Amino acid sequence: MRVTPEIIVIGTSHGGLAALQTILPQLPPDFPVPVCVVQHRSRDAEYGLCEYLQRRSSLPIIEPNDKDEIKAGAVYLAPRDYHLLVERGSFALSVEAPVSYARPSVDVLFESAADAYGEHVVGIILTGANADGARGLLSIKEHGGVCVVQNPEEAQSAQMPAAAIELLTTERVDFVLPLKEIVNCLLRLCARHSQRQTRQAAFK
């Protein structure tokens, strides 16, 4: 697999807070690729999720505004009650209707990332209690990106990862992994990104 990731998108719902608390602290402070996260939460959810996740993360956790630049070395969390979309190099926020009963929607983030970054996207589906994200992950696969799914057998809520595997089939999902192995997979994939940056710097 020769894909060089330029952006990582993560979708999760029920059980996602615990899953993110496992993944985000494992990302090193020099992680070279931006990470965008949709965690389902209601429009009435309390503020402070970024601050809560930041306690254990060495990367900054940011809720982006519309048209903010996407920068490497940061984790971007979809604001409550907004769809988060990525364009090439920047974010867009939308208040269009919920998708799969959710706003923010995993499908919306994933499909926009696939359109903007093509084969340079890594999409990750974690624990969750509905099928949001399956269609978006399929779009990433159809654009040539890498698809990672948490093993449903160890997910707190199996429906979201199981739906993604069912739609794509196990042959088209690149990695079905226990939660604790996902970051090691990302580090291997993103090592190519660092190598490419080193080569580009050498020719400047």
C-alpha positions in Angstrom: 0.0 0.0 0.0 1.7 3.2 -1.3 -0.8 5.8 -0.3 0.8 8.9 1.3 -1.8 10.3 3.8 -2.4 14.1 3.8 -5.4 14.0 6.1 -7.0 11.5 8.6 -10.7 11.5 9.3 -12.3 9.7 12.3 -15.9 9.0 12.9 -17.4 7.7 16.1 -20.6 7.8 18.2 -21.7 5.9 21.3 -18.5 4.9 23.2 -16.5 7.3 21.2 -15.2 9.4 24.1 -13.5 6.4 25.6 -12.1 5.4 22.2 -10.7 8.8 21.5 -9.1 8.8 25.0 -7.2 5.7 23.9 -6.2 6.9 20.4 -5.4 10.6 20.8 -2.8 10.3 23.7 -0.9 7.8 21.5 -0.3 10.3 18.8 3.2 11.8 19.2 3.7 15.6 19.4 5.4 15.6 15.9 2.6 13.7 14.2 2.8 15.0 10.6 -0.8 14.7 9.4 -4.0 16.7 10.5 -6.7 14.6 12.2 -10.4 15.5 11.9 -12.9 14.0 14.2 -16.7 13.7 14.2 -18.0 12.6 17.6 -21.8 12.5 17.6 -23.2 14.8 20.3 -26.5 16.5 20.7 -27.0 20.2 20.0 -27.6 20.6 23.7 -24.3 18.9 24.7 -22.2 20.9 27.2 -19.1 22.7 26.0 -15.7 21.6 27.2 -15.1 18.4 25.1 -12.0 19.9 23.5 -10.6 20.8 26.9 -11.5 17.3 28.3 -9.7 15.5 25.4 -6.8 18.0 25.6 -5.9 16.8 29.1 -4.2 13.7 27.7 -3.3 14.7 24.2 0.1 16.2 23.2 -1.5 17.6 20.1 -3.7 20.6 20.2 -7.5 19.8 20.1 -9.3 22.5 18.2 -12.9 23.2 17.2 -12.4 24.9 13.8 -14.3 27.8 12.5 -15.6 28.2 8.9 -12.7 28.8 6.5 -10.0 28.0 9.1 -6.8 26.6 7.6 -6.1 22.9 8.0 -2.7 22.5 9.6 -0.6 19.5 10.4 0.0 18.6 14.0 -3.5 19.3 15.2 -6.7 17.4 16.0 -9.8 19.1 14.8 -13.1 18.3 16.4 -16.4 19.0 14.7 -18.4 21.6 16.6 -21.7 20.5 18.0 -24.7 21.0 15.7 -22.5 21.7 12.7 -21.5 19.5 9.8 -17.7 19.7 9.4 -16.5 19.5 5.8 -12.9 19.8 4.5 -11.9 21.6 1.3 -8.4 21.5 0.0 -6.5 23.1 2.8 -9.4 24.6 4.8 -12.6 23.8 6.6 -16.3 24.6 5.9 -19.1 24.4 8.5 -22.7 23.7 7.5 -26.1 23.8 9.2 -27.8 21.7 6.5 -30.2 19.0 7.7 -28.9 16.1 9.8 -27.6 13.1 8.0 -28.4 9.7 9.5 -30.0 11.7 12.3 -26.7 13.3 13.1 -25.2 16.8 12.8 -22.3 16.6 12.8 -22.4 13.6 10.4 -19.5 11.3 9.8 -20.7 10.7 6.2 -20.5 14.4 5.4 -16.9 14.7 6.7 -15.7 11.6 5.0 -17.3 12.4 1.6 -15.9 15.9 1.6 -12.4 14.6 2.5 -12.6 12.0 -0.3 -13.6 14.7 -2.8 -10.9 17.1 -1.6 -7.9 14.8 -1.0 -8.7 11.6 -3.1 -6.3 8.8 -2.4 -4.5 10.7 0.3 -7.2 10.2 2.9 -7.2 7.7 5.8 -10.7 7.1 7.1 -11.3 5.5 10.5 -14.6 4.2 11.9 -14.8 3.6 15.6 -17.5 2.4 18.0 -21.0 3.8 17.4 -24.7 2.9 17.6 -25.8 3.7 14.0 -24.7 3.3 10.4 -23.3 6.9 10.0 -19.9 6.7 8.3 -20.4 3.6 6.2 -21.3 5.5 3.1 -18.5 8.0 3.7 -16.0 5.3 4.2 -17.1 3.7 0.9 -16.5 7.1 -0.8 -13.0 7.2 0.6 -12.3 3.7 -0.8 -13.7 4.6 -4.2 -11.3 7.5 -4.3 -8.4 5.3 -3.5 -7.9 6.2 0.2 -7.2 3.9 3.1 -10.1 2.5 5.2 -9.6 1.4 8.9 -12.4 0.0 11.0 -12.3 -0.8 14.7 -13.0 -4.5 15.3 -16.7 -4.7 16.1 -16.1 -7.5 18.5 -14.3 -5.2 20.9 -16.1 -2.0 20.2 -18.3 -0.6 23.0 -21.1 -0.3 20.4 -20.6 -2.6 17.4 -23.2 -1.2 15.0 -21.2 1.6 13.3 -18.0 -0.5 12.6 -20.2 -3.5 11.6 -22.2 -1.4 9.1 -19.0 -0.1 7.5 -17.6 -3.6 7.1 -20.9 -4.9 5.7 -21.1 -2.1 3.1 -17.5 -2.4 2.0 -17.0 -6.1 2.8 -13.8 -7.3 4.6 -12.0 -7.5 1.3 -12.3 -3.7 0.7 -11.6 -2.5 4.3 -7.9 -2.3 4.5 -7.6 -2.8 8.2 -9.9 -4.2 10.8 -8.1 -3.6 14.1 -8.4 -3.6 17.9 -8.6 0.0 19.1 -5.1 -0.2 20.7 -3.5 -1.1 17.3 -5.0 1.7 15.3 -2.3 4.3 16.1 0.5 2.0 15.2 -1.1 1.5 11.9 -1.4 5.3 11.4 2.3 5.8 12.3 3.3 3.2 9.7 1.2 4.9 7.0 2.3 8.4 8.0 6.0 7.5 8.0 5.7 7.9 4.2 4.4 11.4 4.7 7.5 12.4 6.7 9.8 10.7 4.2 8.2 12.7 1.3 8.5 16.0 3.3 12.2 15.2 3.9 12.8 14.6 0.2 11.0 17.7 -0.8 13.0 19.8 1.6 16.2 18.3 0.2 15.4 19.7 -3.2 14.5 23.2 -2.1 
